[in-house]
Amino acid sequence: MAQARRPAPPGSGVAAPAPVEDEPTSAQRQQPDSDEFAGPRRTLPARWTPFVRALAVLYALVHLLVLNLYPIDPWLFRAGHLCAAAVLILLLFRPGRRAAVDRVPVWDLLLATAAIGVFLYVWVELDGLLFRAGAMWTWGDVAMGVVGTLLVLEVTRRVAGLALPIIALLFVLYAFVGPWLPGVLHHRGYDVPRFFTYIFSDQGILGITTSVSSTYVILFVTLGAFMGVSRISDYFNDLALALFGWARGGPAKATVVSGVLFGSISGSAVANVVASGTFTIPMMRRVGYDRATAGAIEATSSTGGQITPPVLGAGAFLMAEMTGIPYATIAIAAILPCWLFYVACYAHVELHARRHGLVGLPRAELPPLRAVLRKLYLFAPLAVLVAALYAGYSPLRSATLAILATIVASWLAREAPMGPRAVLDALERATMDVLQLVAVCGCAGIVVGVIALTGIGGRFSQLLLGLAAGHALLAMVFTMLIALVLGMGMPTTAAYAIAASVLAPGLARMGVEPLVAHFFIFYFAVVSAITPPVALASFAAATMARADPWKTSWIAVKLGLAAFIVPFMFYTSPVLLAQGHLLSILLATLTATLGVILLACAADGWLAGALSIVPRLLLAAAAGCLMVPEHTTDLLGVGLAAGVAALQRWPRLGRSAAS
């Protein structure tokens, strides 16, 4: 999630990349904040530091204890999860860039007190709230709902920008003005007490989205934090460099591979870009990649982490909660699309290196492969995680076991053994990394609650059906555009939650399977991070590479082109989501892999040499045929590709045919 890869530590065996001409030093490079859309941070006075650190450690520790040993009522747990995060956000994030940097103003302390008051009210009135839910209310309930909702909007604005709070406020407004709206937007309307007591309940803010952030998200972020503090995550960089750093365009290939390795537990594209870009972008520049291409490779690789199993950022867990589909089924279904995404990235990197005659790094500057392979036991946390999941353990218990495996592996490595202080550092880091997601999930709960309260989801589905005139493919095009637009303005988790709540029912009415519909929406919410005009991951990478943001974004789109096409294949044949017979899955994987490679060749204009426009179009057609898992289209695609390859290998054939 927000925890990301870090530059290789001293003594890891990786030589620091030599400076590139005009490349800024780490001190000179202005890096964006590691959280997507994050607002300005506050430099707390020294007297505040011990209190905030203790609160952060306690926050993560309480979640570990409650989720594993001492369960409490979900309402109370989610309220504490949200309100404690709000207190930390109000202390750590300024309300605006003009606000004082080094002090906490009185109004922020009052807001933090209000957040504590909301939690205490839930604690004291828990039995009454459960009894009155959805049927009756008191003025105390109304005050709690209003204050809690306003706090969620404010803390989300501070850590995730204005886009999501504005969308949430539009939905709130819709709940009140519905009686005066025409057509499908019309509803009977709700008064203030009814609305706010419903929204600040397990039907809205404290509902499914906060349930996910208070369970799965916090535990897997904590796992990422433990792997970061123990430096196990650095091992993935070392392994990728040892395997691929020496090859043609090696640093770029290592960036792609390390994105796969760490992507399984990290789901914030911007956080990955910021953390790893300081190390990977200068290395790519050193071997000859231009600034924009180096930034685009880092942005695309980091974005792919959100579609990498077993975690898929927070997506797998939220999808499981919203659809009722078992988590293991979702994780397995994500394997082939992830494979195709990174094969395409790797192919683009290889083709770019061939076209420009790039080389790799000297082996003397890379980690010795034998030494790296001797530390394969550092994969133990991921191995334990996957083994526990498929042995039938819950994701919560599996993540906890992986955290324990991380501590044990750090002792075996002896480079950064996790003692009590390191454990406290990891808990603190986990809390800091999860704050944005907590706020975002709470704010998304407002939208989800309004959709359920007003029934707009069903009516929007009818509108979608009408616009698409019953054509599922056209409806999926509309869905793609909406998911991309939502993802440009907010983090992936919120974009997916809102788009799925509104659009998935319409796709289901057209006969689209729930797994297909939700994966389709989720993938486009993810790739919005590299899609102009608001491509946050690409812009972050461009800032670090000192490249043109627009050029970087368009190159990233080219690198991730397969991710814009493969989701449509889910609909034509769910076999790409591992739904079907093993032989069919293997054949579809083989042909689709060849398809994304040919698509990369067409986009880059290179096969065995430079390609003119006509062969590029033929290769693109061949790629499209191969990516559709049908025997006829597969044969046609292979034939087209073989023809282009033959004409490039023996150009005289083309001239003879023309004459």
SERO-197298 format. One record per residue (C-alpha): residue in one letter; x, z, y. Coordinates in steps of 0.02 Angstrom, whole numbers, plus 50000, padded with zeros to 5 digits. Layout:
! SERO-197298
AXZY
...
This chain:
! SERO-197298
M500005000050000
A500905005050157
Q502485010450068
A503694995950068
R505384990050009
R506884996250104
P508614989050131
A509844992649993
P510685009550016
P512545012350031
G513395011649864
S512055000749784
G513284986849754
V512574975149886
A513724970250026
A512944970250196
P512544952550249
A513784945150368
P513114942950544
V512344926250586
E512644918050753
D511404924350882
E510634936150753
P510204952950833
T510844969150765
S509664981850690
A509694991750851
Q509334976450957
R507954969250849
Q506234974450909
Q505234977750755
P503364978950748
D502604994650682
S502604995750493
D500734998150486
E499594983150505
F498774982750678
A499475000150715
G499325007450889
P500675016450990
R501445031550906
R501785048050993
T503455057150996
L502895074850964
P503725089651050
A504925099250939
R503745113950923
W502425102650845
T503565094950713
P503535108950582
F501645110350594
V501335091750575
R502565090150432
A501775104850342
L500045097450368
A500625080650301
V501405088350146
L499865099150116
Y498725084050135
A499555074349993
L499805089749886
V497975094949896
H497455077549841
L498605078349690
L497935095449640
V496095091249665
L496195074449576
N497145081349427
L496785099849408
Y495445107349521
P494005095149556
I492795099449696
D491155091949756
P491405073649809
W490525076149978
L491665090650023
F493225082049958
R492905065750051
A492475075050211
G494095084850201
H495055068950160
L494365060050313
C494375074550437
A496155080250397
A496755062350417
A495845061450584
V496755077150644
L498445069550599
I498015052950680
L497465061450841
L499105071050846
L500235056450800
F499445041450887
R499165039451072
P497475033251137
G498355019251230
R500055012751279
R499955020851451
A499645038151379
A501025051151380
V502275048751238
D502955066451221
R501445077751232
V499735080151152
P498405080351290
V496975092751291
W495655079751248
D496575075051089
L496635093351040
L494765094451073
L494455079150964
A495525086650826
T494515102750841
A492925092550826
A493585084550666
I493925101850594
G492185107150648
V491385092550555
F492285097550396
L491815115850415
Y489985110950441
V490015100750279
W490825115450189
V489585128350251
E488025117350237
L488525108050079
D487045113749972
G485825110150113
L486575093050147
L486435088349964
F484625094349960
R484115085550121
A485075069350091
G483985054250128
A482395064250152
M482555077550289
W483755082350425
T484175096350546
W484895094750721
G486525101350651
D486545086950528
V486245074850671
A487645082250777
M488825081450629
G488355063150598
V488575057850779
V490235067050804
G490905061450635
T490455043250666
L491225043150840
L492815051250774
V492975038050637
L492795024150766
E494105031950880
V495425035450749
T495175017950677
R495435010650850
R497055020150866
V497815014850700
A496994997950667
G496564990450835
L494894985650911
A494264972350791
L493554983550655
P492774996550773
I491934982550872
I491214975150713
A490614992450659
L489814995350830
L488904978650818
F488174984150652
V487685000950728
L486824991750871
Y485954980550745
A485194995850660
F484295000350823
V483804983150892
G483184975650728
P481324976450776
W481644964350921
L482684951650823
P481964935650747
G481994928450573
V483124935450439
L483884947850563
H482234957050589
H481984974550517
R480904989450562
G482284999050654
Y482885017050642
D482935031950759
V484515041450801
P484275056350681
R483845045350532
F485275033250564
F486715045450592
T486235057350452
Y486205042250336
I487835034450397
F488835050550388
S488395053350206
D488865046750035
Q487855031150077
G488985026550222
I490595033850289
L490785046050144
G490255032950019
I491135020149912
T492535015350032
T493075033150068
S492885037049884
V494205023849847
S495395029449985
S495245047849934
T495645044349751
Y496525028449699
V497305023749865
I498075040749904
L498805042449729
F499585025149724
V500255026849900
T501035043249843
L501815034149695
G502555021349815
A503225035349926
F504065043949778
M504855027449725
G505475024749902
V506225042049925
S507055041249753
R507735023949796
I507005016649639
S506175003349746
D507914998049804
Y508334994249624
F507074980049626
N508044971949769
D509684974249675
L508964966749516
A508254951649608
L509904948749698
A510924950549539
L509824937949449
F509554925149586
G510674928949737
W512054917249676
A510894902349647
R510464888149765
G509594896649912
G509824913049816
P509324925849949
A507644917249972
K507344916949784
A507804935349775
T506554938849915
V505174930349815
V505614939449653
S505774956449736
G504054953449813
V503364951749637
L504264967349575
F503774978949715
G502124970549751
S501374979149600
I501294995449697
S501374989649878
G499914981249964
S500264980750151
A500984963950197
V501584969150370
A502374985150306
N503334975350175
V503904962650303
V504554975950422
A505414986350289
S506254972450191
G506454959450327
T507914968550408
F508874965250247
T508204948850177
I508004938250335
P509844939650390
M510374935550211
M509304919950209
R509954914850380
R511724917050318
V511554903950180
G510734891350297
Y508864894550309
D508214891650485
R507384906150574
A505584900650549
T505794896750365
A506684913250330
G505284922750417
A503944912750325
I504714916050154
E504754934750189
A502974934750256
T502274924950109
S503184935149978
S502604951350058
T500814945250070
G500814940949885
G501084959349846
Q499244962449882
I498714950849741
T499994957249616
P499364967949470
P499194981449418
V498734988649589
L498314973849705
G498484984949856
A496864994549862
G495884979349807
A495804982449620
F495054999649640
L493814994749775
M493294979749673
A493034990649520
E491935002649619
M490894988849700
T490614978449543
G490644991149402
I491904980049313
P493234990349221
Y494864991949315
A495874985249167
T494834969249167
I495184966649352
A497054969649332
I497164957449187
A496154944349281
A497404945149425
I498914940449319
L498734921449315
P498294919049500
C499774930149547
W500904919949433
L500334903749514
F500584910749689
Y502374915949659
V502814900349558
A502254890149708
C503304900949827
Y504824899349715
A504584880549701
H504514878649890
V506104888949908
E507004878249778
L506444861849856
H506954867450030
A508674872349965
R508874855549877
R508334845650029
H509534854650146
G510974857150023
L510934876150033
V511984887549923
G511904905549867
L512934920949905
P514644923649825
R514494933549665
A515764946149731
E514504951449864
L513084953949740
P512684968749628
P513544966449458
L512204960649336
R512834971549194
A512814987049302
V511054983049361
L510414979749184
R511114996449127
K509845004449245
L508304995749175
Y507635013249141
L507195013449327
F505715002549277
A505045018049188
P503745022349323
L502965005149314
A503085004949125
V502245021949114
L500905016349237
V500465000549140
A500575009048969
A499455023349024
L498165011449100
Y498025001048943
A498055016448832
G496395021248910
Y496955034149039
S496075033549207
P497015025549353
L497125042849432
R497965050749281
S499055035249255
A499695035949435
T500085054449416
L501075051249257
A502025037349347
I502465049449488
L503175061649360
A504125047149278
T504855042949449
I505545060549468
V506315059949292
A507055042549321
S507845048549484
W508725062349388
L509395049749262
A510025038249400
R510905052849486
E511045042849649
A509565051149732
P508905064549613
M507285071649676
G507435090049709
P506155100749800
R506625093949971
A506495075849914
V504785079449838
L504205086750004
D504885071450095
A503935060049975
L502315069650001
E502535068650190
R502905049950182
A501385046950071
T500245055150199
M500985045350344
D500815029150247
V498995031950199
L498285037050368
Q497835019450423
L496955015450260
V495945031550269
A495315027150442
V494985009050396
C494005013750239
G492965026350337
C492545013450470
A492145000350340
G490935013150268
I489925011750429
V489674993250400
V489304995350215
G488045009050257
V487134998450387
I487054983950264
A486244995250134
L485095003850259
T484414988050340
G484484976250192
I485414963250296
G486504959150147
G485054951750051
R484404942250202
F486134935650243
S486234929650063
Q484624919950092
L485374912550250
L486934907650156
L485894899450021
G484934889850153
L486484883650244
A487284878350081
A485664869850025
G485894877249853
H487654870149829
A488804883949766
L490384874749817
L489794873049997
A489304891449997
M491054895949938
V491804885850080
F490754896050203
T491294911850113
M493124906850126
L492984904150314
I492104920750343
A493364930350236
L494824922150327
V494094926150498
L493734944250451
G495484946250379
M496274940050539
G495514954450635
M495734969050517
P496724975150366
T496344967150197
T495424982050124
A494124982450263
A493954963550270
Y493624962850084
A492404977450085
I491344969950224
A491414951950163
A491004957049985
S489534967750041
V488784953350139
L489294937750042
A489474942549859
P487584944849832
G487274927149895
L488574919849779
A487824929749635
R486114922049671
M486914905049650
G487514909749478
V489314914049522
E489974927649408
P490314944349499
L492154944449449
V492384926649514
A491444930049676
H492394945949717
F494104938749674
F493694923549779
I493284934349931
F494754945849903
Y496044931949893
F495534924250058
A495514941350141
V497314943150080
V497984926150134
S497264928650308
A498864938450340
I499814921850347
T498414910950416
P498424905950601
P497844909450732
V498044928150694
A499324928950554
L499974946650567
A501244945750425
S501944929250489
F502014935650668
A502934951450611
A504194941150514
A504404929050660
T504794943650776
M506154949750658
A506874932250633
R506754928250820
A505764912850771
D504274903850844
P502724913250779
W501644897750763
K502974887750671
T503294902550556
S501434904250520
W501194886050474
I502714886250360
A501994901850277
V500344892750251
K501294878750166
L502214891150055
G500584899750009
L499574883749995
A499164887049812
A498264903149862
F497024892749964
I496634881449816
V496714892349660
P495194903049708
F494094887549701
M494714885149524
F493984902049479
Y492264894549503
T492554878449407
S493284888049261
P493494906949250
V494864903849122
L496124906349263
L495474924149274
A495904926549090
Q494084924249040
G494034914348877
H494984910348719
L496864913548717
L497294895248682
S496224889448828
I497034902248942
L498794896948891
L498404878448914
A497604881549084
T499104891949136
L500314878149085
T499394864049175
A499004874549330
T500834879749341
L501364861549337
G500004858149466
V500634870849593
I502414864549571
L501844846649605
L500844852849754
A502444860649822
C503354844049795
A501984834749889
A501984847250032
D503894847150048
G504074828450019
W505394830349884
L505464827349696
A507124820649636
G507394814749814
A506434812149975
L504654805549955
S503694793850069
I501874796950114
V501074787249970
P502024796149828
R501654812749915
L499794808949915
L499874803649732
L500774819849687
A499474829949783
A498104821049684
A499044824549522
A499204842849570
G497344844149604
C496944836349435
L498104848149342
M497424863449429
V495674859549363
P495704865949183
E494914850649101
H495734839148973
T495274823049064
T495934828849232
D497494835849149
L497904818949070
L497574810049235
G498694822249328
V500114820449204
G499964801549214
L500024801249404
A501514813049409
A502444803049276
G502124787049374
V502824794349536
A504334801349444
A504664784549360
L504554775049524
Q505754787249606
R506954786649459
W506884767749444
P506364761049614
R506564743049555
L504984745449451
G504004748549610
R504744733149695
S504394722349541
A502594728449534
A502394724849719
S503054707049699
